[in-house]
Amino acid sequence: MQIKTKKVIVLFVGWCFIALGVAGLLLPVLQGVLFLVIGLTILSSEYAWAHHLLQKARNRFPTVASRCDEASHKAHLWLQKIFRQHTSPH
């Protein structure tokens, strides 16, 4: 997959999670904060402001940060498995 295509996908998914997070803050059905954190985590690879915002949150809530690290690691492994399946010849 081309680098530009991956970047577009990352930005699209990150902003979708941010939008879900904002909607979740207004709707009782969605967990808004969770979606915002996921979106910021995804966007932090592309935007410095998202990275700085996450760092502030990590310093303020270290217990939550460690759980987010675990979830991020699992998601990274999952994404590697998915991308490896799509790129391997059958």
C-alpha positions in Angstrom: 0.0 0.0 0.0 1.3 3.4 -0.8 2.4 5.8 1.9 -0.1 8.5 0.9 -3.0 6.0 0.9 -2.1 4.8 4.4 -1.8 8.4 5.6 -5.3 9.2 4.1 -6.7 6.1 5.8 -5.1 7.0 9.2 -6.5 10.6 9.0 -9.9 9.4 7.9 -10.2 6.8 10.7 -8.8 9.2 13.3 -11.2 12.0 12.4 -14.1 9.5 12.4 -13.3 8.5 16.0 -13.1 12.2 16.9 -16.5 12.8 15.4 -17.9 9.8 17.2 -16.4 11.1 20.4 -18.0 14.5 20.0 -21.3 12.8 19.3 -20.8 10.6 22.3 -20.4 13.6 24.5 -23.9 14.6 23.5 -25.6 11.2 23.3 -25.9 8.9 26.3 -25.5 5.8 24.1 -21.8 6.3 23.0 -18.7 6.6 25.2 -17.5 10.0 24.0 -14.3 10.2 26.0 -13.2 6.7 24.8 -13.7 7.6 21.2 -11.9 10.9 21.6 -8.9 9.2 23.2 -8.8 6.6 20.4 -9.1 9.4 17.8 -6.4 11.4 19.4 -4.1 8.4 19.6 -4.6 7.7 15.9 -4.1 11.3 14.9 -1.1 11.8 17.2 1.1 10.1 14.6 0.2 12.9 12.1 -0.5 16.0 14.2 1.7 17.5 16.9 -1.3 19.1 18.7 -2.9 15.7 19.1 0.4 14.3 20.5 0.7 17.2 23.0 -2.9 16.8 24.1 -2.4 13.1 24.7 0.8 13.8 26.7 -1.1 16.2 29.0 -3.8 13.6 29.6 -1.2 11.0 30.3 0.5 13.1 32.9 -2.8 13.9 34.5 -4.2 10.4 34.5 -1.3 7.9 34.7 -3.5 4.8 35.5 -5.7 5.4 32.5 -2.6 6.0 30.4 -1.2 2.5 31.2 -4.5 0.9 30.2 -4.4 2.9 27.0 -0.9 1.7 26.3 -2.0 -1.9 26.7 -5.0 -1.3 24.3 -2.8 0.5 21.8 -0.3 -2.4 21.8 -3.1 -4.9 21.1 -4.6 -2.7 18.4 -1.1 -2.4 16.8 -0.7 -6.1 16.7 -4.2 -6.5 15.3 -3.5 -4.0 12.5 -0.2 -5.7 11.6 -2.0 -9.0 11.3 -4.7 -7.4 9.0 -2.2 -5.6 6.8 0.0 -8.7 6.6 -2.9 -10.7 5.4 -3.7 -8.2 2.6 -0.2 -8.0 1.4 0.7 -11.7 1.5 0.3 -13.6 -1.8 -2.3 -16.4 -1.7 
